Amino acid sequence: MVRDNLIKVYEELPPEVKLVAVSKFHPCEDIMEAYDAGQRRFGENRPQEFASKVPQLPSDIEWHFIGHLQTNKLKMVLPYAAIVESIDSRHLLDAVQKWGSENGKVIDVLLELHLGAEETKGGFSELEIEDILSSANGAAEGEFSHVRFRGLMGMATNTDDMTVVEADFARIEAFKRHLDAKFALPDFTELSIGMSGDWPIAIRHGATIVRIGTAIFGPRSY
Ligand SMILES: *Cc1c(COP(=O)(O)O)cnc(C)c1O
């Protein structure tokens, strides 16, 4: 089933868009089913679960960490994640930089833009992201010497109204263009938007990464 679901997604996915198979709450056997079908990029959102799965699974998996990350859990995640997509506060960003500098590693990150209507959702405002990228530019040995800014991540409003979702994606797409024009950061190439329910819309708005869980692994039991 996982294999068939994957094939279905790949049939619709433009070849240049990267698929993160979001395996949170699903056992390693399900991940292996996707792996055996050829999938190598997976996403997890809880540090504990992530740290327990990684050593049980093949080492050529490219792990994307996509959940809220507390600064006391960095060591569970940063040694193994190829990228942290969910940098959602200045406090976390500073802690990741510090961890990277102490451990001699440059951490690839996406900055999460607060996109949906939900106040409870995390993420930066546009202004905060501009602020961060201003200090990133031309400061190779400075504040963010051990962080590589790879792009933006966003989650649309959780609603069935696809015009709202479309407006959210249009907003982050326009903001990404604005940042590209203003800062021209060479590595800042990724736009991670789109989940099971809305990824075709995300593709129309410039997604370079989609994060798909339910449509591949089925419903999660919390
Ligand atoms: C769970 C999750 C997804 C995948 O959601 P589905 O609706 O199951 O595809 C994508 N992004 C983030 C940040 C998530 O936490």
The ligand as an ORCA input file, in Angstrom:
! r2SCAN-3c Opt
* xyz 0 1
  C       2.764     16.051      9.686
  C       3.360     17.123      8.868
  C       3.267     17.108      7.469
  C       2.524     16.025      6.692
  O       1.154     16.172      6.850
  P       0.126     15.258      6.038
  O      -1.119     16.046      6.031
  O       0.009     13.969      6.769
  O       0.688     15.069      4.661
  C       3.896     18.118      6.763
  N       4.564     19.100      7.390
  C       4.679     19.155      8.719
  C       5.431     20.277      9.337
  C       4.082     18.171      9.516
  O       4.189     18.249     10.848
*
